[in-house]
Structures are given as structure tokens and as C-alpha cells.
Amino acid sequence: MPPAKAAKASTVVPGLPAHIFGETGSPSISIPAGRHLVIETLSVQVDVTPPGTKIEAFVNYTCAGKNVSLFVPLTFAYTDPGTHFDFHVALQAVRLYADPGTSIVVTAYAPGGSPGTLFVTVSGYLI
């Protein structure tokens, strides 16, 4: 199998079985029409302020025509002393099947605080 190639979320490299898709900000990864995305690894990073605020993340996608919301358990990583943001991360081995022509969206919720920038990376392949 050839090595995985980095690609923008909206870019598809036909014929290559493995891809890494990444997006920042309010991450959304578009699945091309006519292809399913099989996700095998999911990585999330999100910051939150003020420090000490609890935060949770969800991956939302469509599988077999049904909306799926997957809870992503986050782990505290560190507090940035310059920005006063707490950073939380997750890395999960998964087997998610996203429908053609849909999107994968990551959201964060922080009661009593404000989620900052989300980063998401998924690795897998198109079928």
C-alpha cells in the first residue's frame, strides 16, 4: 500500500487507498459524491477558556442515511500561560463509514466557558 498523502479536506486523490484529511477552525470534512469515507483514526484538539472549564466534543456524520453523533472523550493536555487557554486532545482508533456527498463536522461544548479553535484529523480511505 502506498504511503498516506496529506490532502485538504475538499481534495480527493483518486486511486490512492489511504488519505489523511485535516481541517481547523470549525472543522468540516466533505465526502465526495459517489465515494464513502472509511475513517480508521480520529484526532481532535480543542482549546477552551477560562482554564479549568470542562469541555466535550462530538463528531457528527451520516452513515446509511442516518445522522450519527459520536462523543469524543477529551483529555486535558496543558494550559498555555500566554493565552490562558486549556488545551484538550483525543486520539481514537475507530471504524466510521461516512456517506457520499455528506460532511463530517466536529463540534465542542463548554458549559460556563468558551471553546476556541478546533483541530481535527481523520485518516482512512475512500471506497
N, CA, C and O of each residue as an XYZ file, in Angstrom:
508
protein
N       0.852     -1.166      0.000
C       0.000      0.000      0.000
C       0.898      1.230      0.000
O       1.834      1.295      0.797
N       0.643      2.210     -0.873
C       1.468      3.412     -0.889
C       1.268      4.218      0.380
O       0.246      4.078      1.053
N       2.255      5.075      0.718
C       2.109      5.874      1.930
C       0.955      6.856      1.821
O       0.578      7.275      0.727
N       0.398      7.219      2.979
C      -0.700      8.188      3.001
C      -0.186      9.543      2.553
O       0.950      9.910      2.853
N      -1.005     10.279      1.846
C      -0.660     11.618      1.393
C      -1.554     12.618      2.095
O      -2.749     12.381      2.271
N      -0.969     13.742      2.496
C      -1.757     14.792      3.126
C      -2.606     15.471      2.068
O      -2.153     15.687      0.944
N      -3.830     15.804      2.426
C      -4.735     16.458      1.486
C      -5.639     17.405      2.234
O      -5.972     17.164      3.394
N      -6.042     18.485      1.583
C      -7.063     19.362      2.159
C      -8.352     18.575      2.253
O      -8.540     17.590      1.539
N      -9.225     19.000      3.118
C     -10.469     18.277      3.330
C     -11.288     18.148      2.069
O     -11.975     17.144      1.881
N     -11.230     19.136      1.201
C     -12.051     19.095     -0.004
C     -11.322     18.473     -1.191
O     -11.893     18.375     -2.277
N     -10.079     18.054     -1.005
C      -9.303     17.485     -2.092
C      -9.387     15.969     -2.065
O      -9.290     15.357     -1.002
N      -9.564     15.369     -3.215
C      -9.601     13.917     -3.334
C      -8.501     13.508     -4.298
O      -8.352     14.102     -5.366
N      -7.736     12.501     -3.926
C      -6.697     11.983     -4.805
C      -7.164     10.613     -5.276
O      -6.963      9.623     -4.573
N      -7.801     10.532     -6.484
C      -8.348      9.268     -6.953
C      -7.276      8.190     -7.077
O      -6.138      8.460     -7.461
N      -7.672      6.958     -6.742
C      -6.784      5.824     -6.922
C      -5.843      5.571     -5.769
O      -5.192      4.527     -5.732
N      -5.748      6.488     -4.828
C      -4.891      6.292     -3.673
C      -5.734      5.760     -2.528
O      -6.686      6.428     -2.125
N      -5.430      4.593     -1.989
C      -6.306      3.994     -1.000
C      -6.276      4.649      0.379
O      -7.247      4.518      1.124
N      -5.210      5.342      0.747
C      -5.136      5.922      2.092
C      -4.937      7.427      1.994
O      -4.154      7.908      1.175
N      -5.641      8.156      2.825
C      -5.553      9.612      2.840
C      -5.554     10.093      4.278
O      -6.008      9.398      5.187
N      -5.041     11.287      4.459
C      -5.203     11.980      5.727
C      -5.911     13.273      5.398
O      -5.453     14.036      4.547
N      -7.017     13.526      6.058
C      -7.807     14.722      5.852
C      -7.728     15.543      7.127
O      -7.876     14.995      8.219
N      -7.500     16.841      7.014
C      -7.431     17.674      8.208
C      -8.089     19.013      7.971
O      -8.155     19.494      6.840
N      -8.571     19.608      9.033
C      -9.241     20.899      8.926
C      -9.146     21.584     10.279
O      -9.117     20.919     11.315
N      -9.098     22.918     10.273
C      -9.053     23.675     11.516
C     -10.187     24.685     11.540
O     -10.893     24.864     10.548
N     -10.356     25.338     12.672
C     -11.410     26.346     12.801
C     -12.689     25.671     13.244
O     -12.754     25.112     14.339
N     -13.700     25.719     12.409
C     -14.931     24.952     12.621
C     -14.865     23.804     11.635
O     -15.409     23.895     10.535
N     -14.202     22.728     12.019
C     -13.845     21.705     11.046
C     -15.033     20.978     10.432
O     -15.979     20.577     11.110
N     -14.936     20.830      9.128
C     -15.905     20.073      8.354
C     -15.149     19.407      7.219
O     -14.415     20.069      6.486
N     -15.324     18.117      7.073
C     -14.651     17.376      6.004
C     -15.715     16.869      5.049
O     -16.605     16.116      5.443
N     -15.623     17.282      3.794
C     -16.611     16.904      2.776
C     -16.240     15.572      2.145
O     -15.086     15.334      1.790
N     -17.236     14.710      2.014
C     -17.046     13.415      1.360
C     -17.481     13.576     -0.086
O     -18.584     14.061     -0.340
N     -16.651     13.184     -1.037
C     -17.034     13.352     -2.442
C     -18.246     12.494     -2.813
O     -18.450     11.413     -2.261
N     -19.040     12.992     -3.753
C     -20.193     12.238     -4.253
C     -19.703     10.922     -4.858
O     -18.668     10.880     -5.522
N     -20.440      9.879     -4.625
C     -20.114      8.578     -5.211
C     -19.058      7.786     -4.452
O     -18.721      6.677     -4.864
N     -18.521      8.323     -3.349
C     -17.493      7.615     -2.572
C     -17.866      7.640     -1.092
O     -18.360      8.652     -0.597
N     -17.637      6.552     -0.394
C     -17.770      6.514      1.063
C     -16.388      6.765      1.653
O     -15.382      6.352      1.076
N     -16.334      7.438      2.794
C     -15.078      7.587      3.517
C     -15.114      6.654      4.710
O     -16.005      6.741      5.555
N     -14.144      5.765      4.774
C     -13.984      4.880      5.920
C     -12.904      5.515      6.793
O     -11.753      5.642      6.375
N     -13.281      5.909      8.001
C     -12.355      6.569      8.914
C     -11.841      5.534      9.902
O     -12.617      4.823     10.540
N     -10.529      5.462     10.017
C      -9.914      4.495     10.920
C      -9.265      5.136     12.136
O      -9.113      4.494     13.175
N      -8.883      6.402     12.006
C      -8.275      7.118     13.122
C      -8.841      8.521     13.168
O      -9.001      9.174     12.137
N      -9.142      8.978     14.370
C      -9.712     10.298     14.587
C      -8.867     11.008     15.637
O      -8.616     10.468     16.714
N      -8.428     12.228     15.313
C      -7.641     13.032     16.236
C      -8.301     14.399     16.372
O      -8.657     15.016     15.368
N      -8.469     14.879     17.605
C      -9.115     16.165     17.869
C      -8.282     16.939     18.879
O      -7.763     16.372     19.841
N      -8.161     18.244     18.648
C      -7.599     19.153     19.648
C      -8.512     20.355     19.723
O      -8.944     20.877     18.695
N      -8.810     20.798     20.933
C      -9.645     21.985     21.115
C      -9.125     22.744     22.326
O      -8.690     22.148     23.311
N      -9.177     24.070     22.237
C      -8.812     24.868     23.401
C     -10.061     25.490     23.999
O     -11.085     25.629     23.331
N      -9.961     25.865     25.277
C     -11.110     26.410     25.991
C     -10.614     27.438     27.011
O      -9.529     27.305     27.576
N     -11.425     28.448     27.226
C     -11.142     29.447     28.241
C     -12.408     29.715     29.030
O     -13.488     29.628     28.446
N     -12.356     30.027     30.289
C     -11.163     30.150     31.133
C     -10.602     28.779     31.517
O     -11.293     27.765     31.413
N      -9.335     28.760     31.963
C      -8.743     27.494     32.397
C      -9.610     26.813     33.455
O     -10.221     27.474     34.295
N      -9.652     25.507     33.400
C     -10.450     24.729     34.337
C     -11.853     24.428     33.843
O     -12.578     23.664     34.480
N     -12.256     25.019     32.709
C     -13.584     24.785     32.154
C     -13.673     23.377     31.586
O     -12.769     22.930     30.880
N     -14.744     22.688     31.887
C     -14.992     21.360     31.314
C     -15.408     21.525     29.857
O     -16.051     22.509     29.493
N     -15.038     20.556     29.031
C     -15.359     20.630     27.607
C     -15.604     19.229     27.064
O     -15.007     18.255     27.523
N     -16.496     19.144     26.075
C     -16.744     17.867     25.399
C     -16.792     18.122     23.906
O     -17.075     19.232     23.456
N     -16.508     17.072     23.143
C     -16.502     17.182     21.683
C     -17.324     16.055     21.079
O     -17.462     14.977     21.658
N     -17.868     16.336     19.894
C     -18.671     15.369     19.158
C     -18.285     15.393     17.692
O     -17.999     16.452     17.132
N     -18.279     14.218     17.073
C     -18.132     14.099     15.630
C     -19.505     13.734     15.093
O     -20.105     12.748     15.520
N     -19.994     14.525     14.164
C     -21.312     14.316     13.572
C     -21.136     13.961     12.099
O     -20.414     14.642     11.370
N     -21.798     12.892     11.667
C     -21.685     12.446     10.280
C     -22.933     11.657      9.911
O     -23.792     11.402     10.755
N     -23.024     11.275      8.644
C     -24.159     10.498      8.154
C     -23.663      9.129      7.712
O     -22.711      9.019      6.939
N     -24.324      8.083      8.214
C     -23.990      6.708      7.850
C     -25.284      5.984      7.496
O     -26.219      5.947      8.295
N     -25.335      5.413      6.308
C     -26.525      4.694      5.835
C     -27.769      5.575      5.929
O     -28.858      5.102      6.255
N     -27.588      6.867      5.638
C     -28.707      7.799      5.638
C     -29.151      8.273      7.006
O     -30.105      9.044      7.109
N     -28.482      7.828      8.061
C     -28.848      8.217      9.423
C     -27.802      9.178      9.996
O     -26.603      9.003      9.782
N     -28.271     10.191     10.723
C     -27.366     11.114     11.401
C     -26.784     10.433     12.635
O     -27.507      9.847     13.441
N     -25.463     10.524     12.764
C     -24.757      9.915     13.880
C     -23.989     11.011     14.612
O     -23.348     11.853     13.982
N     -24.057     10.999     15.940
C     -23.290     11.919     16.767
C     -22.430     11.071     17.704
O     -22.948     10.398     18.595
N     -21.130     11.111     17.496
C     -20.191     10.297     18.260
C     -19.497     11.165     19.304
O     -18.824     12.135     18.955
N     -19.652     10.825     20.578
C     -18.961     11.519     21.657
C     -17.479     11.194     21.583
O     -17.101     10.033     21.427
N     -16.638     12.215     21.694
C     -15.186     12.036     21.666
C     -14.642     12.413     23.049
O     -14.636     13.594     23.396
N     -14.187     11.443     23.844
C     -13.643     11.773     25.160
C     -12.333     12.550     25.022
O     -11.393     12.090     24.373
N     -12.285     13.717     25.629
C     -11.100     14.569     25.567
C     -10.282     14.428     26.847
O     -10.821     14.184     27.927
N      -8.976     14.586     26.700
C      -8.054     14.548     27.823
C      -7.356     15.894     27.930
O      -6.897     16.438     26.926
N      -7.273     16.435     29.137
C      -6.546     17.688     29.348
C      -5.088     17.470     28.966
O      -4.477     16.480     29.368
N      -4.527     18.406     28.183
C      -3.126     18.302     27.770
C      -2.254     19.322     28.513
O      -1.251     18.951     29.123
N      -2.635     20.611     28.461
C      -1.835     21.643     29.121
C      -2.579     22.978     29.103
O      -3.558     23.145     28.376
N      -2.102     23.923     29.911
C      -2.594     25.295     29.895
C      -1.504     26.168     29.306
O      -0.354     26.114     29.742
N      -1.859     26.967     28.326
C      -0.908     27.898     27.721
C      -0.852     29.148     28.600
O      -1.847     29.868     28.695
N       0.285     29.424     29.243
C       0.349     30.567     30.153
C       0.202     31.914     29.438
O      -0.200     32.902     30.053
N       0.524     31.955     28.152
C       0.419     33.213     27.407
C      -1.008     33.563     27.017
O      -1.383     34.735     27.024
N      -1.811     32.552     26.675
C      -3.179     32.802     26.212
C      -4.227     32.476     27.261
O      -5.385     32.869     27.119
N      -3.839     31.764     28.312
C      -4.763     31.319     29.368
C      -5.854     30.411     28.811
O      -6.995     30.446     29.271
N      -5.497     29.598     27.819
C      -6.387     28.580     27.280
C      -5.927     27.221     27.784
O      -4.728     26.952     27.850
N      -6.882     26.362     28.140
C      -6.589     24.950     28.379
C      -6.709     24.227     27.041
O      -7.614     24.514     26.257
N      -5.811     23.303     26.783
C      -5.865     22.504     25.566
C      -6.234     21.075     25.932
O      -5.680     20.494     26.865
N      -7.179     20.516     25.181
C      -7.647     19.149     25.371
C      -7.474     18.399     24.064
O      -7.636     18.973     22.987
N      -7.145     17.117     24.155
C      -6.856     16.327     22.956
C      -7.542     14.970     23.037
O      -7.940     14.509     24.107
N      -7.668     14.346     21.866
C      -8.188     12.977     21.780
C      -7.561     12.304     20.565
O      -7.302     12.945     19.547
N      -7.327     11.029     20.688
C      -6.888     10.194     19.576
C      -7.607      8.865     19.738
O      -7.459      8.188     20.756
N      -8.395      8.494     18.719
C      -9.182      7.266     18.813
C      -9.035      6.435     17.555
O      -9.071      6.950     16.438
N      -8.869      5.143     17.760
C      -8.999      4.195     16.661
C     -10.493      3.938     16.518
O     -11.155      3.566     17.486
N     -11.020      4.134     15.328
C     -12.460      3.993     15.087
C     -12.678      3.241     13.783
O     -11.726      2.938     13.064
N     -13.912      2.949     13.488
C     -14.311      2.422     12.179
C     -15.629      3.105     11.873
O     -16.699      2.600     12.213
N     -15.543      4.271     11.220
C     -16.715      5.065     10.876
C     -16.892      5.053      9.366
O     -15.913      5.115      8.623
N     -18.121      4.973      8.917
C     -18.430      4.953      7.490
C     -19.287      6.171      7.176
O     -20.448      6.238      7.578
N     -18.722      7.122      6.466
C     -19.438      8.354      6.125
C     -19.983      8.251      4.702
O     -19.276      7.850      3.777
N     -21.256      8.621      4.549
C     -21.946      8.522      3.259
C     -21.395      9.495      2.219
O     -20.874     10.555      2.565
N     -21.516      9.125      0.944
C     -21.099     10.009     -0.140
C     -21.881     11.324     -0.125
O     -23.064     11.352      0.216
N     -21.205     12.406     -0.497
C     -21.859     13.697     -0.629
C     -22.267     14.341      0.684
O     -23.035     15.304      0.685
N     -21.768     13.827      1.806
C     -22.089     14.398      3.111
C     -20.829     15.010      3.712
O     -19.787     15.057      3.058
N     -20.921     15.472      4.941
C     -19.774     16.062      5.633
C     -19.638     15.475      7.022
O     -20.609     15.024      7.629
N     -18.414     15.490      7.505
C     -18.108     15.152      8.886
C     -17.852     16.489      9.580
O     -17.033     17.285      9.120
N     -18.552     16.732     10.687
C     -18.422     18.004     11.394
C     -18.062     17.713     12.842
O     -18.646     16.830     13.471
N     -17.106     18.454     13.363
C     -16.720     18.323     14.766
C     -17.208     19.554     15.507
O     -17.012     20.682     15.052
N     -17.848     19.332     16.661
C     -18.337     20.429     17.484
C     -17.833     20.257     18.911
O     -17.525     19.148     19.346
N     -17.753     21.374     19.631
C     -17.345     21.343     21.034
C     -18.354     22.127     21.847
O     -18.953     23.087     21.361
N     -18.536     21.706     23.096
C     -19.459     22.365     24.010
C     -18.753     22.523     25.349
O     -18.213     21.560     25.893
N     -18.761     23.751     25.878
C     -18.108     24.035     27.149
C     -19.047     24.852     28.026
O     -19.048     26.080     27.941
N     -19.850     24.195     28.873
C     -20.740     24.958     29.752
C     -19.914     25.847     30.686
O     -19.001     25.373     31.362
N     -20.239     27.116     30.714
C     -19.519     28.049     31.574
C     -18.219     28.558     30.996
O     -17.464     29.242     31.686
N     -17.943     28.241     29.749
C     -16.705     28.695     29.116
C     -16.901     28.872     27.635
O     -18.020     28.797     27.127
N     -15.809     29.106     26.948
C     -15.858     29.311     25.501
C     -14.855     28.412     24.805
O     -13.649     28.548     25.010
N     -15.352     27.481     23.969
C     -14.409     26.693     23.168
C     -13.727     27.609     22.162
O     -14.335     28.536     21.628
N     -12.477     27.334     21.922
C     -11.723     28.104     20.931
C     -11.633     27.343     19.627
O     -12.623     26.801     19.135
N     -10.453     27.308     19.085
C     -10.228     26.671     17.794
C     -10.219     25.157     17.925
O      -9.594     24.596     18.825
N     -10.930     24.505     17.002
C     -10.945     23.047     16.914
C      -9.998     22.611     15.801
O      -9.924     23.251     14.752
N      -9.290     21.538     16.031
C      -8.470     20.912     15.007
C      -8.921     19.465     14.904
O      -9.126     18.808     15.924
N      -9.077     18.965     13.701
C      -9.456     17.565     13.530
C      -8.635     16.962     12.391
O      -8.386     17.605     11.371
N      -8.231     15.730     12.592
C      -7.563     14.957     11.545
C      -8.206     13.574     11.550
O      -8.351     12.945     12.598
N      -8.582     13.119     10.379
C      -9.065     11.752     10.243
C      -8.175     11.050      9.232
O      -7.723     11.660      8.264
N      -7.929      9.790      9.454
C      -7.209      9.004      8.457
C      -8.078      7.805      8.108
O      -8.793      7.262      8.949
N      -7.998      7.415      6.860
C      -8.791      6.308      6.364
C      -8.671      6.235      4.867
O      -7.627      6.559      4.300
N      -9.735      5.812      4.225
C      -9.679      5.647      2.781
C     -11.059      5.803      2.175
O     -12.079      5.650      2.847
N     -11.066      6.114      0.882
C     -12.304      6.246      0.130
C     -12.612      4.945     -0.586
O     -11.718      4.296     -1.130
N     -13.905      4.564     -0.581
C     -14.315      3.379     -1.346
C     -15.461      3.756     -2.250
O     -15.969      2.912     -2.988
